[in-house]
C-alpha cells in the first residue's frame, strides 16, 4: 500500500507511532473490559507530526431506562475515554509518565478525549448531585468524580497492560507509510487468543472513543 507520496515511515517517528497505537488499544481493551461493543482500531500518520486514530465503540445504548442505568453508562464511558492517554503514557513495565499524560490531554492528541470527559462529567455530576448550585461545590464534585473514574480507568489499564501493548504494537508494525490508514478489524482482534478468551462475544451499551 502506497501513501500519497509513497514515503516510508522514518525511524524518528517509530516511537510516536507505537505510543499512538497503544493509545487506541487502551480505548479498545478498556471498552471490552467494561462490556461495550467494539469494531476495531485504526490509525494514520503524518510525517513528523499529526495523526488520526480511532477505537470504534458501536453507538448502541439499549437498556438506559432510568437515571441509575444512565449513571452507570456515563461512568463506564468516561473510563474508556481516560484509558487512551493513560495507556499511551504507561510503559510495558508499568512506569507511568504523569507529566506526559497531562500535556497530552491539554495540548496533544488526547484533547478531544479530555473535552468529552469534561462534557460527560458535567452530565454525570448533574445527575449525581442535582441540588448543588454554588461553583465551589460543583467544582469539588467534578474533581472527585474525575479522580475516581480516572483511577478506575488506570487500574484497568494496569490490569490489561500486556494485552494493550500487544495490540498497540501489532497495529504499529502494520504502519509502513505516511498518509495511509492502517487498521486491525474486529475479526483480526478477536483472533488474538487473549481477546477471545477474555471477552468472547460479550457486548453491551456503547458510543465512540
C-alpha positions in Angstrom: 0.0 0.0 0.0 1.4 3.4 -1.1 1.0 6.7 0.7 0.2 10.0 -1.0 4.0 10.4 -1.7 5.0 6.7 -1.2 7.1 7.8 1.7 8.1 5.0 4.1 8.0 5.6 7.9 11.2 7.1 9.3 12.8 5.7 12.4 12.4 9.0 14.2 8.6 8.6 14.1 8.5 5.0 15.3 8.2 5.7 19.0 5.4 8.2 18.3 3.5 5.7 16.2 3.8 3.0 18.8 2.5 5.3 21.5 -0.5 6.4 19.5 -1.3 2.8 18.5 -1.1 1.9 22.2 -3.5 4.8 22.9 -6.1 3.3 20.6 -5.5 -0.1 22.0 -6.1 1.3 25.5 -9.5 2.6 24.5 -10.3 -0.7 22.8 -9.3 -3.0 25.7 -10.9 -1.0 28.4 -14.1 -0.8 26.4 -14.0 -4.6 26.1 -13.4 -4.8 29.9 -16.5 -2.7 30.6 -18.8 -4.6 28.2 -19.0 -2.2 25.3 -19.4 -3.5 21.7 -16.3 -2.7 19.7 -15.5 -2.6 16.0 -11.7 -2.5 15.6 -9.0 0.2 15.8 -7.2 2.2 13.2 -4.5 4.9 12.8 -2.9 7.1 10.1 0.2 9.3 10.5 1.7 12.4 9.0 5.4 12.8 8.7 7.0 14.2 12.0 3.6 15.3 13.4 -0.1 14.8 13.1 -2.2 11.7 13.1 -5.7 10.4 13.1 -6.8 7.4 15.1 -9.9 5.6 16.2 -11.1 2.8 18.5 -14.7 2.2 17.3 -17.3 1.6 20.0 -20.6 1.0 18.4 -23.3 3.6 19.3 -26.0 1.3 20.6 -27.3 2.1 24.1 -30.0 -0.5 24.9 -31.5 -0.6 28.4 -31.0 3.0 29.5 -34.4 3.4 31.1 -33.6 5.2 34.4 -31.1 7.6 35.9 -29.2 4.8 37.7 -28.5 3.0 34.4 -27.5 6.2 32.8 -25.1 7.0 35.6 -23.5 3.6 35.2 -23.2 4.1 31.4 -21.6 7.5 31.8 -19.1 6.2 34.4 -18.1 3.4 32.0 -17.9 5.7 29.0 -15.7 8.2 30.8 -13.3 5.4 31.9 -12.9 4.4 28.3 -12.1 8.0 27.3 -9.4 8.2 30.1 -7.9 4.9 29.0 -6.3 6.1 25.8 -3.9 8.6 27.2 -3.3 6.5 30.4 -2.2 3.6 28.2 -0.1 5.8 26.0 1.7 7.3 29.0 2.4 3.9 30.6 5.3 1.7 29.6 5.1 -2.0 29.3 6.8 -2.4 32.7 4.1 -0.2 34.4 6.0 3.1 34.7 3.5 6.0 34.3 4.6 9.4 33.0 2.0 11.7 34.6 3.6 14.9 33.1 3.3 13.4 29.6 -0.3 12.4 30.2 -1.3 15.9 31.4 0.4 17.6 28.5 -1.3 15.1 26.1 -4.8 16.0 27.5 -4.1 19.7 27.5 -2.4 20.2 24.1 -1.8 16.8 22.4 -3.7 14.0 20.8 -5.8 13.5 24.0 -7.5 16.9 23.8 -10.7 15.5 22.2 -10.9 12.8 24.7 -10.5 15.3 27.5 -13.2 17.5 26.1 -15.6 14.6 26.0 -14.6 13.7 29.6 -15.4 17.2 30.7 -18.8 17.2 28.9 -19.9 13.8 30.1 -18.6 14.6 33.6 -20.8 17.6 33.8 -23.8 15.4 32.9 -22.9 12.8 35.4 -22.4 15.4 38.1 -25.8 16.9 37.4 -27.4 13.5 37.9 -25.5 12.5 41.0 -25.6 15.9 42.7 -28.8 17.7 41.4 -29.0 20.1 44.4 -25.5 21.6 44.2 -25.5 25.1 42.6 -22.6 27.0 44.0 -19.4 27.0 42.0 -17.2 25.7 44.8 -19.3 22.6 45.4 -19.8 21.9 41.7 -16.0 22.1 41.1 -15.3 19.8 44.1 -17.8 17.2 42.9 -16.4 17.3 39.4 -12.9 16.9 40.6 -13.8 13.9 42.8 -15.7 12.2 40.0 -12.9 12.7 37.6 -10.3 11.5 40.1 -12.4 8.4 40.9 -13.1 7.4 37.3 -9.5 8.2 36.2 -8.2 5.9 38.9 -10.6 3.2 37.9 -9.5 3.5 34.3 -5.9 3.4 35.3 -6.5 0.2 37.3 -8.0 -1.4 34.2 -5.1 -0.3 32.0 -2.6 -1.8 34.5 -4.7 -5.0 34.7 -4.6 -5.5 30.9 -1.3 -3.7 30.2 0.3 -6.6 28.4 -2.7 -7.1 26.1 -2.9 -3.3 25.4 0.8 -3.1 24.5 0.5 -6.2 22.4 -2.4 -4.9 20.4 -0.8 -1.5 20.1 2.5 -3.0 18.9 0.7 -5.2 16.4 -1.0 -2.1 14.8 2.2 -0.1 14.9 4.0 -2.9 13.0 1.5 -2.6 10.2 2.3 1.1 9.7 4.7 1.3 6.8 3.9 4.6 5.1 2.6 8.1 5.9 -1.0 9.1 4.9 -2.3 5.6 4.9 -5.0 4.4 7.3 -3.9 1.1 8.9 -6.4 -1.0 10.9 -7.0 -4.1 12.9 -10.6 -5.1 12.4 -12.8 -6.9 14.9 -12.3 -10.3 13.3 -8.5 -9.9 13.5 -8.6 -8.6 17.0 -11.0 -11.4 18.1 -8.5 -13.8 16.6 -6.0 -12.9 19.4 -6.2 -15.7 21.9 -6.3 -13.5 25.0 -9.0 -11.3 23.4 -11.1 -14.3 22.6 -10.5 -15.9 26.0 -11.3 -12.8 28.0 -14.2 -11.3 26.1 -15.7 -13.8 23.7 -18.9 -12.4 22.3 -19.6 -10.0 25.2 -21.4 -6.8 24.2 -23.4 -4.1 25.9 -24.1 -0.4 25.8 -21.8 1.8 23.7 -20.6 5.0 22.0 -17.4 6.3 20.2 -13.8 6.9 21.5 
